[in-house]
Amino acid sequence: MKFSESIKPISYLKTHASEVIRDVAENQKTLLITHNGEAKVILQDVKLYEKTQESIALLKILALSGKEIKQGKYNPINKSLKNVKKRIADFKNGQKEV
């Protein structure tokens, strides 16, 4: 995305609000809105925003996983599989804590 093509002053937004919102939503755009020549807010399609938030969440999970691996806070795969199998067996036997 090139912000240079997506910068609009707040006055433009005020006079073309319906058009801007329609364009942002239909084309999944992101606009940078300025006020007195300074960048102030981002106007973004909600679907694009949700995708961005999901991506950030996944990146956080990866970063935390990497940190825990470096700290040795993990179980070997064999131990993890045994734990999962035990939890499934306990669930099937009526101990519903999974």
N, C-alpha and C positions, 0 to 999 in steps of 0.2 A: 504494500500500500504506500502510495506516495502522498505524504501530507501536503506537499506543495500544491497538489491538485485538489485538496480537500479542506482548504482553509477558507472560512467565511466569517465576515464580521457579524456581530450580533444584530446590527441593523438589517442585514440581508435576511437573517433568520426571522426577524420580526415581520418583515414585509412579505416573505415567501414561505411562511411556516408550513402550510399545507403541502406545498410543492416539495419542500425540503424533506419533510417527514415521509411523504410518499416515495421519493427517490431513495432515501436511506433504507426504508423498509423493503422496497421491491428489489433493489440492487445489493442488499446487505452491505451498505457502505458505512464508513465511519467519517464523521466530519469534525474538524477542530474549529471551535467557535472562539473568536477573539472579542475582547472588550477593551477599548482604548489602546488598540495595537498589541495587546498581550494575550497569549493563549490562556483561556479560562476554563473551558469545558469541552468534553468530547460528547458528540451526539452519535449514538451507535444503534444499529438494528438489534432488537432484543435477541434474536436467534444467534447472531454473531457474538453478542455479549455472553450468552449462555455457553456457547462453544469455547470461548476464551476462558471463562471461569472453570469449565471442566478440564481444559488443558492445564491451567494453573494448578488445579487440585491434583491431577496426575503427576505433574512435575514435583509437587511437594511430597507426594507419596514416594516417588523415586528418590528424592533427596534424603528423606528420612530413612528409607531402606538402605541406601548406600552408607549413611552415617552409622546405622545399627550394625551393618556388616563389618565396617571398620572397627567398631567397638567390640566385636565378637558376640553381639547379642542376637544369636540365631541358633536354630536347631538344625542338625543334619537332616537330610531328606528322609532317611529311614525312620528317625524318631518322629518327625512330623507326620509321616504316613501312619505309623502305629497309633499316634494320638488321634488322628482322624478316624481310623478304623474302630478304635475303642469308643469314641464318641458316637459313632453310628450304631455300634452294637448296644451301647447303653440306651440310646434312643429307642431302638427296636425292642429292648427289654422293658420298656416302660419308664425308664429314667429320663424324662423329657428335657433334661438340661443339655442343650447343645451349644 
